[in-house]
Amino acid sequence: MVLEFEGKHIYALLHLPAGEVRNAPAVLLGPGMDMIKEDYIYAAERYYTSRGMVALSIEGPGQGESRAGGLTVDLTNYERAISRYIDFLTDLTGVDAERIGMFGISMGGYWGLRAAATDERLGALASFEGVTGDFETIFHRAQPTFKNNYMYMSGYVDERRFDTELAGRMPLGDLVTRITCPVLMGIGEFDELTRLEQALACYEHIHAPKQMRVYENEFHPLGGTAAEVFRFGSEWLEQTLVGRWREPGRDERHYVHDDGRTTDGTAQPAWWLGRTPREITEAATAES
């Protein structure tokens, strides 16, 4: 499907459950930086339409067909594109407009947090591997393909202009304090694009009902827990969109061990020795 968006077009795949769709919850499936809408075909069918949910796998500005059509990403137009997709779902026959959520991976998790802070129609957000740190790590310390790719997505050829005009303005900061819907965040403890202490600091700024899951010995792709991430995220969204998990002040934190056990009540690795994210950040700054 194709939607008009700010003089250009955005593209998505609509996945419908079998039979007549009535008052169904709907979920946007947000891709990572270098993903496309087709990457979600299997997940949409296995985890969403099989449960009677409508799924919309999307491409935003700078991605896939949208970028091929000349639409680049800037600081805020991706969340506006998400709002445009929400417009589409609210008008779609059979969808309950009060039960629309989002599942986002990597940059999709980042854009999902921005959308949740700016569009109250989003009823729940599951954000895994979201880039929630200072963007120094992803653009200046990680492999250069991330920065090169994002410069192409945003239409920049001058690296200095990209750094000052876009990258330097991308950290979420206090924006997440505006989120009112329940949020699930998940990240590997050794994520190479967002340091864990920064992800936890971002999580602390969210005042809505929230849950954090930190996965032992996992890096950014969460490859060893992919099945867990997709299954748990879909089940959490399903429960949240039917009205559960919405108690004000709810805050659940889990450290998920690589053998499947969880340490509940905290998402901090044992090797942190009880230090807070702020103390970890200050120690890392001092060492550098």
VENLINLIN-V388029 format. One record per run of one state. SS is the DSSP state (A for helix, B for strand, O for the rest). FROM is the first residue (numbers start at 0). TO is the last residue. If there is no record, write none. Layout:
# VENLINLIN-V388029
ss=SS from=FROM to=TO
ss=SS from=FROM to=TO
This chain:
# VENLINLIN-V388029
ss=O from=0 to=0
ss=B from=1 to=4
ss=O from=5 to=6
ss=B from=7 to=14
ss=O from=15 to=22
ss=B from=23 to=29
ss=O from=30 to=35
ss=A from=36 to=50
ss=O from=51 to=52
ss=B from=53 to=58
ss=O from=59 to=62
ss=A from=63 to=67
ss=O from=68 to=75
ss=A from=76 to=89
ss=O from=90 to=93
ss=B from=94 to=104
ss=O from=105 to=105
ss=A from=106 to=117
ss=O from=118 to=122
ss=B from=123 to=127
ss=O from=128 to=134
ss=A from=135 to=140
ss=O from=141 to=143
ss=A from=144 to=153
ss=O from=154 to=157
ss=A from=158 to=164
ss=O from=165 to=165
ss=A from=166 to=168
ss=O from=169 to=171
ss=A from=172 to=177
ss=O from=178 to=180
ss=B from=181 to=187
ss=O from=188 to=194
ss=A from=195 to=204
ss=O from=205 to=208
ss=B from=209 to=214
ss=O from=215 to=221
ss=A from=222 to=240
ss=O from=241 to=249
ss=B from=250 to=255
ss=O from=256 to=260
ss=B from=261 to=263
ss=O from=264 to=268
ss=A from=269 to=271
ss=O from=272 to=275
ss=A from=276 to=286
ss=O from=287 to=287
